[in-house]
């Protein structure tokens, strides 16, 4: 997204908490994303912002979003959903003033007022440093468990090496789930080391 890094200190956010809600209270804001995180942020921000523009690349709101969230968004009077659309330009000097959105179906562009931008488009896993040491899926996430023929849910293609959290293929992409997986991986590492020590003794 062009110029996104320029606005990260003042107007671009990757979470929608009460802190961000205070910063943009009474202002128009834009939310980018088509999943549940973007939907939850939109519903939350609609209670604080003057208007919320939800910019979704997909052509159906429910393609990656739960029906109950989509229904709440559609019923929100101050939420405008832009389907089949992508952000092409961020406008402003130091602080965001507007977002230019392109309709993917006809190429038409629309500028909408926004004093804050909330980005919930997911991300790419930072697994390049593995250098081919572990098997990855086609999107670069670490394969574990049954996907690599292991009976241990979090074990990778290398015995004794476990993956947990968002970098793991098939993870729930939630903080609570990542914490739980981390705790499980820690237990599995200790068990692996215990067995290795026992067999070498």
Secondary structure, DSSP 8 states (H G I E B T S, - for coil): -TTHHHHTTTTEES---HHHHHHTTTSEEEEE-SBHHHHHHHHHHTTTSSEEEEE-SSSSTTSBS-HHHHHHHHH-TTEEEE-SEEEEEEEESSSEEEEEEEETTT--EEEEE-SEEEE--------GGGTTSS-B-TTS-B--GGGGT-SSTTB-SSTT-B--STTBTT----HHHHHHHHHHHHHHHHHHHHHHHHHH-
